[in-house]
Amino acid sequence: MTDASPPVGITPVAAAQRVAGSTRLQLIGVASLLVILTNAVTFLLPPLLPVIQAEYQITSVAAATWIFTLLTLGGGAGFIVLPKLSDVTGDRTAAVVASVALTLGAGLIAVGNSYGALLAGAIVMGFGGAAQLLPLGFLRRTLGESGLAISVAVLVMATGVGIVIGMIGGGLIVDYVSVQMFFYILTACCALTVVASALIIPQNAPDVSVRRIPVVGTTWLVAWIAALLLAMTQGLEWGMGALVPLAIGVLGAATWVQAQRKTQTPVFDPSIAKSSVVVLSCVVIALIAMVNASFLVLMSNFAQVDPSWFLSPDDSYGLGLSALDTGMLMIPFAVTFLIGGAVAERPVAQGRGLAVFVVGALTSVVGLALLLVVPDQEWSFLVASGVIGFGCSIVYSACFALVQQAVREEKAGMAGAMVGTAMAIGFSLGSAVVTSVLSWTTHVIPGTDIEIAAKGQFSTGYWIAIGIGALIVVAVGALRSRIRIPSDADRI
């Protein structure tokens, strides 16, 4: 087991330079494993939601999508807690804790084999899924100055691989085994990351200036966001009853903001949160994540509907695909996601990150617009998938890279956590918004109690996603004059 904790008097960067030669490939390997697996977990759920809805007899679209929503909310909590845990206890400990959470979450779903177990397991897995950002910290600390570029490259490239494995692997397995057996297999895969993290990732020296983890503030944040999302997705079904979680969410948000101003253990580092670069990056990544989640939910729900379920040709839609076939439609997304990460690297390094935001947003809008014009052909989904994947990828890459450029090495983890949390919230909000739209008008599948969205709701969902993408362009235009990329000496 490699332990890279530097002795007293040696800085983390010096220690990193000392161990880089012998551990570089192993560290990059385990970092890639963490990013691939955690993104596979995130992207395997959308195409499986219709299968899960049928197998577990979940009657509404909103109830089924809550599994994905809780997964991403759990990720938001993990993006906050795990980097802090890394600062307090060391990199190895944080990675092991995250990997254990992934294993426990998948195991809970497999053993519980119920809707309640799916919800509970999803939020635990989501928390562990935040391990995808840990390489931004431990690679940079261990590999020195080269660690910044390497960590961002690993994050973007391995994410593309994870998307392929998640979207195709999940569908491939459930074509031959049950959803329950799939989660047993996933549990075994996640357990491997526990071993790899414990054996390879160095502990590194804890940051003596950080001694507390904002557990209460993080839980509070996730709780009021969840309450607002619950009110949004269940409003039509609960009627006036949805005002209760709405009031709880609004009150929780207001009191959380006030408490964060007074606490000595804020969820986010105030010095980082005041940076214009960080603020814009968080806004942009939340919006592009909403676009991404909207596309995933809309595509998965549309593609797996069989047109023969409808009595009237005017009401019919869908491609009648399996979960595996739906995952295959996402292959272009994964391929262009890989390409986009590489393409964005140079313009961001040259100080053109804001232009990358705009290009990525407009590219994603073009892909969504294609599905408005040609909504019922497999080729249109393949083309749109590739276009949207490229647009999302360059925006994600630019957001993470710009924030890392704005902060010093010791704040790399927290900076990544802020962007990651914004991304997770964006995913949750995007899936909730689109789920609410799909729930406005529904049909019941003949012979079952399972509801599916009416045809017209998909067009509304695409228009909303296009509007969200346009907001990125508006945000960049409004804040462009205030953005200044700091030099190395001016980093926060």
C-alpha positions in Angstrom: 0.0 0.0 0.0 1.4 3.4 -1.0 1.3 6.1 1.6 2.2 9.5 0.2 1.6 11.5 3.4 4.5 14.0 3.5 6.7 14.3 6.6 6.7 17.5 8.6 8.2 20.3 6.6 7.5 18.9 3.2 4.7 20.6 1.2 2.1 18.5 -0.5 3.5 19.6 -3.9 7.0 18.5 -3.0 5.7 15.1 -1.8 3.7 14.8 -5.0 6.9 15.3 -7.1 8.6 12.7 -5.0 6.0 9.9 -5.6 4.9 10.8 -9.1 7.3 8.5 -11.0 6.3 5.3 -9.3 2.5 5.8 -8.8 1.4 7.9 -11.8 -0.1 5.1 -13.9 -1.7 3.3 -10.9 -3.3 6.6 -9.7 -4.6 7.4 -13.2 -6.0 3.9 -13.4 -7.9 4.0 -10.1 -9.0 7.6 -10.9 -10.4 6.4 -14.2 -12.1 3.4 -12.5 -13.8 5.7 -10.0 -15.0 8.1 -12.8 -16.1 5.4 -15.1 -18.1 3.5 -12.5 -19.8 6.5 -10.9 -20.8 7.9 -14.3 -22.0 4.4 -15.4 -24.2 4.4 -12.3 -25.7 7.8 -13.2 -26.3 7.0 -16.8 -27.6 3.5 -16.4 -30.8 4.5 -14.7 -32.6 6.6 -17.4 -32.9 3.8 -19.9 -33.8 1.4 -17.1 -36.6 3.5 -15.7 -39.4 2.2 -17.9 -38.2 -1.4 -17.2 -38.1 -0.7 -13.4 -41.5 1.0 -13.6 -43.0 -2.2 -15.2 -41.1 -4.7 -13.1 -41.9 -3.0 -9.8 -45.4 -2.0 -10.9 -44.8 1.7 -10.3 -47.9 3.4 -11.7 -46.7 6.9 -12.5 -43.9 8.5 -14.5 -43.1 10.9 -11.6 -42.7 8.0 -9.1 -40.4 6.2 -11.3 -38.3 9.2 -12.1 -37.8 10.0 -8.5 -35.3 7.2 -8.4 -33.1 9.2 -10.8 -33.8 12.4 -9.0 -32.7 11.0 -5.6 -29.6 9.6 -7.1 -28.5 13.0 -8.3 -29.5 14.7 -5.1 -27.4 12.2 -3.2 -24.6 13.1 -5.5 -25.1 16.8 -4.6 -24.5 15.9 -0.9 -21.5 13.8 -1.8 -19.9 16.5 -3.8 -20.0 18.7 -0.7 -19.0 16.2 2.0 -16.4 14.0 0.2 -13.9 16.7 -0.7 -14.2 18.1 2.9 -13.7 14.6 4.2 -10.6 14.3 1.9 -9.2 17.5 3.5 -9.9 16.4 7.0 -8.9 12.7 6.9 -6.9 12.3 3.7 -7.6 11.2 0.1 -7.6 7.5 0.6 -10.2 7.6 3.4 -12.6 9.8 1.3 -12.3 7.4 -1.7 -12.9 4.3 0.4 -16.0 5.9 2.1 -17.4 6.8 -1.3 -16.8 3.4 -2.7 -18.4 1.8 0.3 -21.5 4.0 -0.2 -21.7 2.9 -3.8 -21.5 -0.8 -2.7 -24.1 -0.4 0.1 -26.5 1.5 -2.1 -26.5 -1.1 -4.9 -26.6 -3.9 -2.3 -29.6 -2.3 -0.6 -31.5 -2.2 -3.8 -30.6 -5.8 -4.6 -31.5 -7.2 -1.2 -34.5 -5.0 -0.6 -36.0 -5.6 -4.1 -38.8 -3.0 -3.6 -39.7 0.6 -4.6 -38.7 1.8 -1.1 -35.3 0.1 -1.4 -34.8 1.6 -4.8 -35.3 5.1 -3.4 -33.1 4.6 -0.4 -30.4 2.8 -2.4 -30.4 5.5 -5.1 -29.6 8.3 -2.7 -26.8 6.3 -1.0 -25.4 5.3 -4.4 -25.7 9.0 -5.5 -23.6 10.0 -2.5 -20.9 7.6 -3.4 -21.1 8.7 -7.0 -19.5 11.9 -6.0 -16.3 10.0 -6.0 -15.9 11.0 -9.6 -14.6 14.4 -8.4 -12.0 13.1 -6.0 -9.4 12.7 -8.7 -9.4 16.5 -9.2 -8.0 16.6 -5.7 -5.7 13.6 -5.2 -4.2 13.6 -8.7 -3.4 17.3 -8.4 -1.9 16.9 -4.9 0.1 13.8 -5.8 1.2 14.6 -9.3 2.1 18.2 -8.8 1.5 20.8 -11.5 0.8 18.2 -14.2 -2.0 16.8 -12.0 -4.4 19.7 -12.9 -4.4 18.9 -16.6 -4.3 15.2 -16.0 -7.2 15.2 -13.6 -9.5 17.2 -15.9 -8.6 15.0 -18.8 -9.3 11.8 -16.8 -12.6 13.3 -15.6 -13.9 14.1 -19.1 -12.5 11.1 -20.9 -13.5 8.5 -18.4 -16.9 10.1 -18.1 -17.5 9.3 -21.8 -16.5 5.7 -21.2 -18.8 5.5 -18.2 -21.7 6.7 -20.2 -21.2 3.9 -22.7 -20.9 1.3 -20.0 -23.9 2.6 -18.1 -26.3 3.2 -21.0 -25.5 -0.1 -22.8 -24.4 -2.3 -19.9 -27.5 -1.8 -17.8 -29.8 -2.6 -20.8 -27.7 -5.6 -21.9 -27.9 -7.2 -18.4 -31.6 -6.7 -17.8 -32.3 -8.2 -21.2 -31.1 -11.5 -19.7 -31.6 -11.1 -16.0 -33.9 -9.3 -13.6 -33.4 -5.8 -12.3 -32.7 -7.3 -8.9 -29.9 -9.5 -10.3 -28.5 -6.5 -12.2 -28.0 -4.7 -8.9 -26.3 -7.7 -7.3 -23.8 -7.6 -10.2 -23.4 -3.8 -9.7 -22.8 -4.4 -6.0 -19.9 -6.7 -6.8 -18.4 -4.2 -9.3 -18.6 -1.4 -6.7 -16.9 -3.6 -4.1 -13.9 -3.7 -6.4 -13.5 0.1 -6.1 -13.2 -0.3 -2.3 -10.2 -2.5 -2.7 -8.6 -0.5 -5.4 -9.0 2.8 -3.5 -7.6 1.3 -0.3 -4.6 -0.2 -2.0 -3.6 2.5 -4.5 -4.8 6.0 -3.5 -2.3 7.8 -1.2 -3.6 9.2 2.0 -1.8 12.6 1.6 -1.5 15.0 4.4 -4.8 16.3 5.9 -5.4 20.0 5.8 -4.8 21.2 9.3 -6.9 24.3 8.7 -10.0 22.1 8.0 -11.4 20.2 10.9 -15.2 20.1 10.4 -17.4 18.6 7.8 -20.7 20.5 7.2 -23.0 17.5 7.7 -25.9 19.5 9.1 -25.7 22.2 6.5 -25.4 19.7 3.7 -28.3 17.6 4.9 -30.4 20.8 5.3 -29.5 21.9 1.7 -30.5 18.6 0.2 -33.7 18.4 2.3 -35.1 21.8 1.2 -34.2 21.1 -2.5 -35.9 17.7 -2.3 -39.0 19.3 -0.8 -39.2 21.8 -3.7 -38.7 19.1 -6.2 -41.4 16.9 -4.5 -43.8 19.8 -4.7 -43.0 20.3 -8.4 -43.3 16.6 -9.5 -46.3 15.7 -7.4 -48.3 18.9 -7.8 -50.8 17.5 -10.2 -51.4 14.3 -8.3 -51.5 15.9 -4.8 -53.2 19.1 -5.7 -53.3 21.5 -2.7 -51.4 18.9 -0.7 -48.3 19.9 -2.7 -48.3 23.2 -0.9 -47.0 21.5 2.2 -43.6 20.4 0.7 -43.5 23.7 -1.2 -43.8 25.7 2.0 -41.2 23.5 3.7 -38.8 23.9 0.8 -39.2 27.7 0.7 -38.8 28.1 4.5 -35.9 25.6 4.5 -34.1 27.6 1.8 -34.6 31.0 3.5 -33.4 29.7 6.9 -30.5 27.8 5.3 -29.2 31.0 3.7 -29.4 32.8 7.0 -27.7 30.0 8.9 -24.9 29.8 6.3 -24.1 33.5 6.9 -23.5 32.9 10.6 -22.0 29.5 10.8 -18.3 28.8 11.2 -18.7 25.7 9.1 -20.3 26.8 5.9 -21.2 24.3 3.2 -19.1 26.3 0.7 -15.9 28.2 1.1 -17.0 31.9 1.1 -13.8 33.0 -0.6 -14.4 30.7 -3.5 -18.1 31.4 -3.6 -17.4 35.1 -4.2 -15.3 34.5 -7.3 -17.1 35.6 -10.5 -15.5 32.8 -12.4 -16.8 30.2 -9.9 -20.3 31.7 -9.8 -20.7 31.8 -13.5 -19.3 28.3 -13.9 -21.8 27.0 -11.3 -24.7 28.7 -13.0 -23.7 27.4 -16.4 -23.0 23.8 -15.3 -26.4 23.6 -13.5 -28.2 24.8 -16.6 -26.4 22.4 -19.0 -27.0 19.6 -16.5 -30.7 20.4 -16.7 -30.5 20.2 -20.5 -28.7 16.9 -20.2 -31.1 15.4 -17.7 -34.1 16.6 -19.7 -32.8 14.9 -22.8 -32.1 11.6 -21.0 -35.6 11.5 -19.4 -37.4 12.5 -22.5 -35.5 10.1 -24.8 -35.9 7.1 -22.4 -39.6 7.6 -21.9 -40.3 8.1 -25.6 -38.1 5.4 -27.0 -39.5 2.5 -24.9 -43.2 3.3 -25.6 -44.8 0.9 -28.1 -47.1 2.6 -30.6 -49.4 -0.5 -30.6 -50.4 0.4 -27.0 -52.6 3.2 -28.3 -56.1 2.8 -29.7 -56.0 6.0 -31.7 -53.3 6.6 -34.3 -53.4 10.3 -33.4 -52.3 9.5 -29.9 -49.7 6.9 -30.7 -45.9 7.5 -30.5 -42.8 5.8 -29.4 -40.1 3.5 -31.0 -41.0 0.3 -29.1 -37.3 -0.2 -28.1 -35.9 -2.3 -25.3 -33.6 -0.8 -22.5 -30.6 -2.1 -24.5 -31.7 -0.6 -27.7 -32.4 2.7 -25.9 -28.8 2.6 -24.6 -27.5 2.0 -28.1 -29.1 5.3 -29.1 -26.8 7.0 -26.6 -23.5 5.7 -28.2 -23.1 8.9 -30.3 -23.6 10.9 -27.0 -20.7 9.0 -25.4 -18.4 9.2 -28.4 -18.9 13.0 -28.9 -18.6 13.5 -25.2 -15.1 12.1 -25.4 -14.3 14.2 -28.4 -15.7 17.3 -26.8 -13.6 17.1 -23.7 -10.4 17.1 -25.9 -11.7 19.8 -28.1 -12.5 22.2 -25.3 -9.1 21.9 -23.6 -7.2 24.2 -25.8 -9.6 27.2 -26.1 -10.2 27.1 -22.3 -6.4 27.1 -21.7 -6.2 30.1 -24.1 -8.7 32.1 -22.1 -11.8 31.5 -24.3 -13.8 29.6 -21.8 -16.8 31.9 -22.1 -17.0 31.3 -25.8 -17.0 27.6 -25.1 -20.0 28.0 -22.9 -21.9 29.7 -25.6 -20.9 27.3 -28.4 -21.8 24.3 -26.2 -25.2 25.6 -25.2 -26.1 26.5 -28.8 -24.9 23.1 -30.0 -27.1 21.3 -27.5 -30.1 23.5 -28.5 -29.6 22.4 -32.2 -29.8 18.8 -31.1 -33.0 19.3 -29.2 -34.5 21.3 -32.0 -33.9 18.3 -34.3 -36.1 16.1 -32.1 -38.8 18.7 -32.3 -38.8 18.6 -36.1 -38.2 14.8 -36.4 -39.5 13.3 -33.1 -40.2 9.7 -34.1 -37.2 8.3 -36.0 -34.3 6.4 -34.6 -31.8 8.2 -36.8 -32.9 11.6 -35.4 -32.2 10.4 -31.9 -28.8 9.1 -33.0 -27.9 12.4 -34.5 -29.4 14.5 -31.7 -27.6 12.3 -29.2 -24.2 13.0 -30.7 -24.9 16.7 -31.1 -26.1 17.1 -27.5 -23.3 15.0 -26.2 -20.7 17.2 -27.8 -22.4 20.4 -26.6 -22.7 19.2 -23.0 -19.2 17.8 -22.9 -17.4 21.0 -23.9 -19.4 23.0 -21.3 -18.7 20.5 -18.5 -15.0 20.5 -19.4 -14.8 24.3 -19.5 -16.7 24.7 -16.2 -14.4 22.3 -14.3 -11.2 23.7 -15.9 -12.1 27.3 -15.4 -12.8 26.8 -11.7 -9.6 24.9 -11.2 -7.6 27.6 -12.9 -9.1 30.2 -10.5 -8.1 28.5 -7.2 -4.9 27.4 -5.5 -3.9 23.7 -5.1 -5.2 23.4 -1.6 -8.6 24.5 -2.6 -8.9 22.3 -5.7 -11.2 19.8 -3.9 -13.6 22.4 -2.6 -13.7 24.2 -6.0 -14.5 21.0 -7.7 -17.2 20.3 -5.1 -19.0 23.5 -5.7 -19.2 22.9 -9.5 -20.1 19.3 -8.9 -22.9 20.2 -6.5 -24.3 22.7 -9.0 -24.2 20.0 -11.6 -26.0 17.5 -9.4 -28.7 20.1 -8.5 -29.1 20.8 -12.2 -29.6 17.1 -13.0 -32.1 16.8 -10.2 -34.0 20.0 -11.3 -33.9 19.1 -15.0 -35.4 15.6 -14.4 -38.0 17.0 -12.0 -39.1 19.7 -14.5 -39.4 17.3 -17.4 -41.1 14.7 -15.2 -43.6 17.3 -14.2 -44.3 18.1 -17.8 -44.7 14.5 -18.7 -47.2 14.1 -15.9 -49.5 16.8 -17.1 -51.4 14.6 -19.4 -51.1 10.8 -19.3 -52.5 7.6 -20.8 -52.8 4.2 -19.1 -51.1 1.2 -20.8 -54.0 -1.2 -21.7 -54.3 -4.1 -19.2 -52.2 -2.3 -16.6 -52.3 0.5 -14.1 -49.1 2.1 -15.4 -49.3 5.6 -16.8 -47.3 7.0 -19.6 -47.1 10.6 -20.9 -49.3 11.9 -23.7 -47.6 12.6 -27.0 -47.8 16.3 -26.9 -45.9 16.5 -23.6 -42.6 15.6 -25.2 -42.7 18.6 -27.5 -43.3 20.8 -24.5 -40.4 19.2 -22.7 -38.0 19.8 -25.6 -39.1 23.5 -25.8 -38.4 23.9 -22.1 -34.9 22.3 -22.5 -34.2 24.6 -25.4 -35.1 27.6 -23.3 -32.8 26.4 -20.5 -30.0 26.1 -23.0 -30.7 29.6 -24.2 -30.4 30.9 -20.6 -26.7 29.9 -20.7 -26.1 32.4 -23.5 -28.0 35.0 -21.6 -26.0 34.4 -18.4 -22.7 34.6 -20.2 -23.7 37.8 -21.9 -24.9 39.4 -18.6 -21.8 38.5 -16.7 -19.1 38.7 -19.4 -17.9 42.1 -18.3 -17.4 41.0 -14.7 -15.4 37.9 -15.5 -11.6 38.0 -15.1 -9.6 34.8 -15.2 -7.0 35.2 -12.5 -3.3 34.7 -13.1 -1.3 32.1 -11.1 -0.4 34.7 -8.5 -4.0 35.9 -8.1 -5.6 32.5 -7.5 -8.0 32.3 -4.6 
